[in-house]
Amino acid sequence: MILVGDLNNPELSEKLSKELNVELIYPDKHIFPDGEMRVRILKEVVDQEVIVLKSHINPVDSSVMETCFLIDVLKRNGAGLVTGIIPYLGYMRADHMFRTGEGVPLEVVISMLENAGLAKAVLVDPHSIRIPELFHVPVVNLSALSVFADKIKAMNLREGSYTLVTPDMGGIRRIEILSKLLNGAPYATIEKNRDLETGSVEAAKVQGEIKETCFIVDDMISSGGTIIKGLKALQDQGAKNMYVMATHAVFSDNAPALLETSKAKGVFVTDSIPVPPNKKFKKLEIISIAKLLASSL
C-alpha cells in the first residue's frame, strides 16, 4: 500500500502515513504559464493499492481537478485499487437544486472522480447525510464527533453542567450523536434563516435549556457568520463560557478575525483542511483526524 500525500496538507499526510505504517509519496505537480496543470507520480505503482489524500481547498476547482488527474495518473500507470480520502469534499453544499435554473455541482464532481478511476471514497462529516448516496462506489462516511467528544471529556466538566448546541436545525442529528457519546449531555438548537441569494444568515430563537457552558458544534466554519450569531443568541440566554467546534476550518473572508474577537473562549477544528499561518489565531486549537482516517482502512 502507498499513500499519495496532499501537497497542501503535509502535516496530516505525514501523520496518516505513520498511523498506517505505509510509504508516503507526493505527486510532482507543475503549473504552466497558462494555468494548466500537469501531475506525475515518480514511483512504481503497478498492482499497488494506492490511497490518495486530498482535501478540496481554495481554489476548489483546481483541487478537484488535481484529485481527478492524480487518480487518472495512477490508473494509467497500473495501480490497482485507488481509494480517495477526501476529508473535505468540494461543493458539498451544492448537493441539490436550491432554485429553478440551477444545477447540482456536487454530482458533477462525484462523476468526475469516479470516471477518473476512483474505487472507494472516504469522507469526513459531509454537509448532508445524503451525500454518500450520490456516489456509485463504496463510501466510508466518518465523523469527527468522537474526536470532539474526547476533547470535551478531557476538559473534566461536571456531567450535565454544559449544553451542546447546533447552530441550525440541519445539525440536529449531529448534536444528538454527540450527546450520546457524552452520556446524554443536554443539547439545544438555534433556528436560523439563510438568504439563498446572498448567503447571509439571520439567527432566530434558541430551543432547549442553555447552561453557563456551551459548545456550538458544526460541520464547518466558512465566513463565521453563523457562529457569531449563534454565540450572540447563547449569550442572550445566559451562556458565559462558550466554545466552538467544527470539523472543517474553511475560514473564508475575515472569519479568523471574527472568531478571535468573538465571545468564544476557544475554537476547536480538525486538520481536515490545512490552516495557513495567516489564518491561525490565539483561540484556535487544531485536533488531528489522522487516527480517525486510519481506522477506516
Secondary structure, DSSP 8 states (H G I E B T S, - for coil): -EEE--TT-HHHHHHHHHHHT-EEE--EEEE-TTS-EEEE--S--TT--EEEE----SSHHHHHHHHHHHHHHHHHTT---EEEEESS-TTTT-SS--STT---HHHHHHHHHHHHT--EEEEES-SSTTGGGG-SS-EEEE-THHHHHHHHHHTT--TTSEEEEESSGGGHHHHHHHHHHTTS--EEEEEEEE-TTT--EEEEEEES---SEEEEEEEEESSSHHHHHHHHHHHHTT--EEEEEEEEE---TTHHHHHHTSSEEEEEEETTS---GGG--TTEEEE--HHHHHTT-
